[in-house]
Amino acid sequence: MSDVVLSCQNLVKKFGGITATGNVSLQLARGARHALIGPNGAGKTTLINLLTGVLPPTEGRITLEGEDITRLAPHLRVRRGMVRTFQINQLFLSMTPLQTLALVVSQQRGLGGRFWSALGRDRAVAERAEQLLAHFHLAEVMDVPTEYLAYGKRRLLEIAIALACEPRVLLLDEPVAGVPAGEREEILQTVAELPSDVSVLLIEHDMDLVFSFANRMTVLVNGTVLTEGSPEEIAADPRVKEVYLGHGEEAAHG
Ligand SMILES: Nc1ncnc2c1ncn2[C@@H]1O[C@H](COP(=O)(O)OP(=O)(O)OP(=O)(O)O)[C@@H](O)[C@H]1O
């Protein structure tokens, strides 16, 4: 097995005259806690949309576990182990975290819509759901309908749902956006502590959070990679400081 789980080579995405992604190459190492940072409009979300297949690239190539997935439909990328945090929809709002996770685990294990009976009978489904509830600090609210959950708990549930799909690559686009400052660190710590067979690519604006989470960082500016390195290298890079100082509050907090 290669040490690189996901990579893109020379990715370009143009929207009419705007180049949102300009010749980006990136490698996500197996087990990495990799952060993608950059000021507003740098092209971070566009890059995640290209990697997940929501947007087709204008040019370039994407490989997952060495296989070319550039033209693969988004749902087939999920099936191959690349998962992004899901938006919670109406169905999930009326369900509890336990029901939601049991449903996703059942689907994942090919039990489909029989999840209600599966939860009662299939110990393995219930056990995996309980494991996820414990890891994501949701055990005490597992029977509370999602619509009544605090925002931070909802974000944790979104990540837990993604994890229930047993990803090899987890893509998180600002997973703590809107969460009160005091709760953000705990959420990202929970992600950082996932098993090392899950490789994580995170977009996050809060620099303090990024530095406590990441062991690798890529800085995007104007759709291109300014630099990539360890958190220490990035923190010491005068070009990065310049970009962030140049954008002031906006860059630091989105
Ligand atoms: N569908 C689109 N049509 C036209 N331009 C787009 C589209 N999506 C993104 N862009 C442009 O591409 C550039 C990169 O946007 P993108 O949202 O990827 O940046 P970002 O780094 O995620 O920004 P933010 O931190 O504000 O979320 C911006 O100039 C944006 O206006």
The ligand as an ORCA input file, in Angstrom:
! r2SCAN-3c Opt
* xyz 0 1
  N     -19.946     28.418     -8.921
  C     -19.084     29.442     -9.049
  N     -19.193     30.327    -10.062
  C     -18.338     31.358    -10.198
  N     -17.300     31.597     -9.369
  C     -17.135     30.755     -8.337
  C     -18.012     29.642     -8.104
  N     -17.582     28.980     -6.990
  C     -16.507     29.650     -6.552
  N     -16.227     30.719     -7.364
  C     -15.119     31.658     -7.191
  O     -13.935     30.906     -7.051
  C     -13.081     31.495     -6.067
  C     -12.787     30.501     -4.958
  O     -13.947     30.276     -4.164
  P     -14.031     29.222     -2.980
  O     -15.409     29.275     -2.412
  O     -13.547     27.903     -3.431
  O     -12.980     29.833     -1.926
  P     -12.777     29.469     -0.409
  O     -11.321     29.464     -0.183
  O     -13.510     28.246     -0.045
  O     -13.435     30.721      0.300
  P     -14.127     30.854      1.740
  O     -13.024     30.743      2.725
  O     -14.727     32.218      1.693
  O     -15.157     29.773      1.862
  C     -13.786     32.760     -5.597
  O     -13.285     33.832     -6.350
  C     -15.221     32.499     -5.925
  O     -15.920     33.696     -6.130
*
